[in-house]
Amino acid sequence: MSWTTAAAIYFIIWWVVLFAVLPFGVRSHADAGTEAETGHDPGAPILPSLGVKVIWTTIVASAVFALCWVIYVYRFVSLEDLATLWGLLR
């Protein structure tokens, strides 16, 4: 696998994990029982903690990518296996 392919796959995994991690720990004004300022959405998060979420996203995405890389390099699952599985699912 070339480094550009690996970087592209990691980029895609990172964004998917980010969107999975974003809702964790979010509290809105309605959840906290406070009044939102005029012009602000009451469902907007009070403290989004984006820095922590980026760190967790990077950790989880790195683990998922490492697992995918090991599966690819050591050929635990081949393209023929995937084709056979796809044929069984259809």
PAKELO-286099 format. One record per atom (N, C-alpha, C): residue in three letters; residue number from 1; x, y, z; atom name. Coordinates in Angstrom, 1 decimal. Example, Ala and Ser with C-alpha at 12.3 -4.5 7.8 and 13.67 -1.06 7.14 Angstrom:
2
 residu num     c1     c2     c3 atome
    ALA   1   13.2   -5.7    7.8     N
    ALA   1   12.3   -4.5    7.8    CA
    ALA   1   13.2   -3.3    7.8     C
    SER   2   12.8   -2.2    7.1     N
    SER   2   13.7   -1.1    7.1    CA
    SER   2   12.9    0.0    7.9     C
This chain:
90
 residu num     c1     c2     c3 atome
    MET   1    0.9   -1.2    0.0     N
    MET   1    0.0    0.0    0.0    CA
    MET   1    0.9    1.2    0.0     C
    SER   2    0.7    2.1   -0.9     N
    SER   2    1.5    3.3   -1.0    CA
    SER   2    1.1    4.3    0.2     C
    TRP   3    2.0    5.2    0.5     N
    TRP   3    1.7    6.1    1.6    CA
    TRP   3    0.5    7.1    1.3     C
    THR   4    0.3    7.4    0.0     N
    THR   4   -0.8    8.2   -0.4    CA
    THR   4   -2.1    7.5   -0.2     C
    THR   5   -2.2    6.2   -0.5     N
    THR   5   -3.4    5.4   -0.3    CA
    THR   5   -3.6    5.3    1.2     C
    ALA   6   -2.6    5.0    1.9     N
    ALA   6   -2.8    4.9    3.4    CA
    ALA   6   -3.3    6.2    4.0     C
    ALA   7   -2.7    7.3    3.5     N
    ALA   7   -3.2    8.6    4.1    CA
    ALA   7   -4.6    8.9    3.7     C
    ALA   8   -5.0    8.5    2.5     N
    ALA   8   -6.4    8.7    2.1    CA
    ALA   8   -7.4    7.9    2.9     C
    ILE   9   -7.0    6.6    3.1     N
    ILE   9   -7.8    5.7    3.9    CA
    ILE   9   -7.9    6.2    5.4     C
    TYR  10   -6.8    6.7    5.9     N
    TYR  10   -6.8    7.2    7.3    CA
    TYR  10   -7.7    8.5    7.4     C
    PHE  11   -7.6    9.3    6.4     N
    PHE  11   -8.4   10.5    6.4    CA
    PHE  11   -9.9   10.2    6.4     C
    ILE  12  -10.3    9.2    5.6     N
    ILE  12  -11.7    8.8    5.6    CA
    ILE  12  -12.1    8.2    6.9     C
    ILE  13  -11.3    7.3    7.4     N
    ILE  13  -11.6    6.7    8.7    CA
    ILE  13  -11.7    7.8    9.8     C
    TRP  14  -10.8    8.8    9.8     N
    TRP  14  -10.8    9.9   10.8    CA
    TRP  14  -12.1   10.6   10.8     C
    TRP  15  -12.5   11.0    9.6     N
    TRP  15  -13.8   11.8    9.5    CA
    TRP  15  -15.0   11.0    9.9     C
    VAL  16  -15.0    9.7    9.6     N
    VAL  16  -16.2    8.9   10.0    CA
    VAL  16  -16.2    8.8   11.5     C
    VAL  17  -15.0    8.6   12.1     N
    VAL  17  -15.0    8.5   13.6    CA
    VAL  17  -15.3    9.8   14.2     C
    LEU  18  -14.9   10.9   13.6     N
    LEU  18  -15.2   12.2   14.2    CA
    LEU  18  -16.7   12.4   14.3     C
    PHE  19  -17.4   12.1   13.2     N
    PHE  19  -18.9   12.2   13.2    CA
    PHE  19  -19.6   11.3   14.2     C
    ALA  20  -18.9   10.1   14.5     N
    ALA  20  -19.4    9.2   15.5    CA
    ALA  20  -19.2    9.7   16.9     C
    VAL  21  -18.1   10.5   17.1     N
    VAL  21  -17.7   10.9   18.4    CA
    VAL  21  -18.3   12.3   18.8     C
    LEU  22  -18.7   13.1   17.8     N
    LEU  22  -19.2   14.4   18.1    CA
    LEU  22  -20.4   14.4   19.1     C
    PRO  23  -21.4   13.5   19.1     N
    PRO  23  -22.5   13.7   20.0    CA
    PRO  23  -22.2   13.3   21.4     C
    PHE  24  -21.1   12.6   21.7     N
    PHE  24  -20.8   12.2   23.1    CA
    PHE  24  -20.6   13.3   24.0     C
    GLY  25  -21.3   13.3   25.1     N
    GLY  25  -21.1   14.3   26.2    CA
    GLY  25  -21.6   15.7   25.9     C
    VAL  26  -22.4   15.9   24.9     N
    VAL  26  -23.0   17.2   24.5    CA
    VAL  26  -24.2   17.5   25.4     C
    ARG  27  -24.2   18.6   26.0     N
    ARG  27  -25.3   19.1   26.8    CA
    ARG  27  -25.8   20.4   26.2     C
    SER  28  -27.1   20.5   25.9     N
    SER  28  -27.7   21.7   25.4    CA
    SER  28  -28.2   22.6   26.5     C
    HIS  29  -28.6   23.8   26.2     N
    HIS  29  -29.2   24.6   27.2    CA
    HIS  29  -30.4   24.0   27.9     C
    ALA  30  -31.2   23.3   27.0     N
    ALA  30  -32.4   22.7   27.6    CA
    ALA  30  -32.0   21.5   28.5     C
    ASP  31  -31.0   20.8   28.2     N
    ASP  31  -30.5   19.7   29.1    CA
    ASP  31  -30.0   20.3   30.5     C
    ALA  32  -29.3   21.4   30.4     N
    ALA  32  -28.7   22.0   31.6    CA
    ALA  32  -29.7   22.8   32.4     C
    GLY  33  -30.8   23.1   31.8     N
    GLY  33  -31.9   23.9   32.5    CA
    GLY  33  -31.6   25.4   32.5     C
    THR  34  -30.7   25.9   31.6     N
    THR  34  -30.4   27.3   31.5    CA
    THR  34  -31.1   27.9   30.3     C
    GLU  35  -31.2   29.2   30.3     N
    GLU  35  -31.9   29.9   29.2    CA
    GLU  35  -30.8   30.3   28.2     C
    ALA  36  -31.1   30.0   26.9     N
    ALA  36  -30.2   30.4   25.8    CA
    ALA  36  -30.3   31.9   25.6     C
    GLU  37  -29.2   32.5   25.2     N
    GLU  37  -29.1   33.9   24.9    CA
    GLU  37  -30.0   34.2   23.6     C
    THR  38  -30.5   35.4   23.5     N
    THR  38  -31.3   35.8   22.4    CA
    THR  38  -30.5   35.6   21.1     C
    GLY  39  -31.1   34.9   20.1     N
    GLY  39  -30.5   34.6   18.9    CA
    GLY  39  -29.8   33.3   18.8     C
    HIS  40  -29.6   32.7   19.9     N
    HIS  40  -28.9   31.4   19.9    CA
    HIS  40  -29.9   30.2   20.0     C
    ASP  41  -29.5   29.2   19.3     N
    ASP  41  -30.3   28.0   19.3    CA
    ASP  41  -30.3   27.3   20.6     C
    PRO  42  -31.5   27.0   21.2     N
    PRO  42  -31.5   26.4   22.5    CA
    PRO  42  -30.9   24.9   22.5     C
    GLY  43  -30.8   24.3   21.3     N
    GLY  43  -30.3   23.0   21.2    CA
    GLY  43  -28.8   23.0   21.0     C
    ALA  44  -28.2   24.2   20.9     N
    ALA  44  -26.7   24.2   20.6    CA
    ALA  44  -26.0   23.8   21.9     C
    PRO  45  -24.9   23.1   21.8     N
    PRO  45  -24.1   22.7   22.9    CA
    PRO  45  -23.6   23.8   23.7     C
    ILE  46  -23.6   23.7   25.1     N
    ILE  46  -23.0   24.7   25.9    CA
    ILE  46  -21.5   24.7   25.8     C
    LEU  47  -20.9   23.5   26.0     N
    LEU  47  -19.5   23.3   25.9    CA
    LEU  47  -19.2   22.2   25.0     C
    PRO  48  -18.8   22.4   23.7     N
    PRO  48  -18.7   21.3   22.8    CA
    PRO  48  -17.4   20.4   23.0     C
    SER  49  -16.4   20.9   23.7     N
    SER  49  -15.2   20.2   23.9    CA
    SER  49  -14.6   19.6   22.7     C
    LEU  50  -14.4   20.4   21.7     N
    LEU  50  -13.9   19.9   20.4    CA
    LEU  50  -12.5   19.4   20.4     C
    GLY  51  -11.6   20.0   21.3     N
    GLY  51  -10.2   19.6   21.4    CA
    GLY  51  -10.1   18.2   21.9     C
    VAL  52  -10.9   17.9   22.9     N
    VAL  52  -10.9   16.5   23.5    CA
    VAL  52  -11.5   15.5   22.5     C
    LYS  53  -12.5   15.9   21.7     N
    LYS  53  -13.1   15.0   20.7    CA
    LYS  53  -12.1   14.8   19.6     C
    VAL  54  -11.3   15.8   19.2     N
    VAL  54  -10.3   15.6   18.2    CA
    VAL  54   -9.3   14.6   18.6     C
    ILE  55   -8.8   14.7   19.9     N
    ILE  55   -7.9   13.8   20.4    CA
    ILE  55   -8.4   12.3   20.4     C
    TRP  56   -9.6   12.2   20.9     N
    TRP  56  -10.2   10.8   21.0    CA
    TRP  56  -10.5   10.3   19.5     C
    THR  57  -10.8   11.2   18.6     N
    THR  57  -11.0   10.8   17.2    CA
    THR  57   -9.7   10.2   16.7     C
    THR  58   -8.6   10.9   16.9     N
    THR  58   -7.3   10.5   16.4    CA
    THR  58   -6.9    9.2   17.0     C
    ILE  59   -7.1    9.0   18.3     N
    ILE  59   -6.8    7.7   18.9    CA
    ILE  59   -7.6    6.6   18.3     C
    VAL  60   -8.9    6.7   18.3     N
    VAL  60   -9.7    5.7   17.8    CA
    VAL  60   -9.5    5.4   16.3     C
    ALA  61   -9.3    6.5   15.5     N
    ALA  61   -9.1    6.3   14.0    CA
    ALA  61   -7.7    5.6   13.8     C
    SER  62   -6.7    5.9   14.6     N
    SER  62   -5.4    5.3   14.5    CA
    SER  62   -5.5    3.8   14.8     C
    ALA  63   -6.3    3.4   15.8     N
    ALA  63   -6.5    2.0   16.1    CA
    ALA  63   -7.2    1.3   15.0     C
    VAL  64   -8.3    1.9   14.5     N
    VAL  64   -9.0    1.3   13.4    CA
    VAL  64   -8.2    1.1   12.2     C
    PHE  65   -7.4    2.2   11.9     N
    PHE  65   -6.5    2.1   10.7    CA
    PHE  65   -5.4    1.0   10.9     C
    ALA  66   -4.9    0.9   12.1     N
    ALA  66   -3.9   -0.1   12.4    CA
    ALA  66   -4.4   -1.5   12.2     C
    LEU  67   -5.7   -1.7   12.6     N
    LEU  67   -6.3   -3.0   12.4    CA
    LEU  67   -6.5   -3.3   10.9     C
    CYS  68   -7.0   -2.3   10.2     N
    CYS  68   -7.2   -2.5    8.7    CA
    CYS  68   -5.8   -2.7    8.0     C
    TRP  69   -4.8   -2.0    8.5     N
    TRP  69   -3.5   -2.2    7.9    CA
    TRP  69   -2.9   -3.6    8.1     C
    VAL  70   -3.1   -4.1    9.3     N
    VAL  70   -2.6   -5.4    9.7    CA
    VAL  70   -3.4   -6.5    8.8     C
    ILE  71   -4.7   -6.3    8.7     N
    ILE  71   -5.5   -7.2    7.9    CA
    ILE  71   -5.0   -7.2    6.5     C
    TYR  72   -4.7   -6.0    5.9     N
    TYR  72   -4.3   -5.9    4.6    CA
    TYR  72   -2.9   -6.5    4.4     C
    VAL  73   -1.9   -6.2    5.2     N
    VAL  73   -0.5   -6.6    5.0    CA
    VAL  73   -0.4   -8.1    5.2     C
    TYR  74   -1.0   -8.7    6.2     N
    TYR  74   -0.9  -10.1    6.5    CA
    TYR  74   -1.9  -10.9    5.8     C
    ARG  75   -2.8  -10.3    4.9     N
    ARG  75   -3.7  -11.0    4.1    CA
    ARG  75   -4.7  -11.9    4.8     C
    PHE  76   -5.1  -11.4    6.0     N
    PHE  76   -6.1  -12.2    6.8    CA
    PHE  76   -7.4  -12.3    6.0     C
    VAL  77   -7.8  -11.2    5.2     N
    VAL  77   -8.9  -11.3    4.4    CA
    VAL  77   -8.5  -10.8    3.0     C
    SER  78   -8.7  -11.7    2.0     N
    SER  78   -8.3  -11.4    0.6    CA
    SER  78   -9.5  -10.8   -0.2     C
    LEU  79   -9.2  -10.4   -1.3     N
    LEU  79  -10.3   -9.9   -2.2    CA
    LEU  79  -11.3  -11.0   -2.6     C
    GLU  80  -10.7  -12.2   -2.8     N
    GLU  80  -11.5  -13.4   -3.1    CA
    GLU  80  -12.5  -13.7   -2.0     C
    ASP  81  -12.0  -13.5   -0.7     N
    ASP  81  -12.9  -13.8    0.4    CA
    ASP  81  -14.0  -12.8    0.5     C
    LEU  82  -13.7  -11.5    0.1     N
    LEU  82  -14.8  -10.5    0.1    CA
    LEU  82  -15.8  -10.7   -1.0     C
    ALA  83  -15.3  -11.2   -2.2     N
    ALA  83  -16.1  -11.5   -3.3    CA
    ALA  83  -17.1  -12.6   -2.9     C
    THR  84  -16.5  -13.6   -2.3     N
    THR  84  -17.3  -14.8   -1.8    CA
    THR  84  -18.4  -14.3   -0.8     C
    LEU  85  -18.0  -13.5    0.1     N
    LEU  85  -18.9  -13.0    1.1    CA
    LEU  85  -20.0  -12.2    0.4     C
    TRP  86  -19.6  -11.4   -0.5     N
    TRP  86  -20.6  -10.5   -1.2    CA
    TRP  86  -21.6  -11.4   -2.0     C
    GLY  87  -21.1  -12.5   -2.6     N
    GLY  87  -22.0  -13.4   -3.3    CA
    GLY  87  -23.0  -14.1   -2.4     C
    LEU  88  -22.5  -14.4   -1.2     N
    LEU  88  -23.4  -15.0   -0.2    CA
    LEU  88  -24.5  -14.0    0.3     C
    LEU  89  -24.2  -12.8    0.4     N
    LEU  89  -25.1  -11.8    0.9    CA
    LEU  89  -26.1  -11.4   -0.1     C
    ARG  90  -25.9  -11.6   -1.4     N
    ARG  90  -26.8  -11.2   -2.4    CA
    ARG  90  -27.9  -12.1   -2.6     C
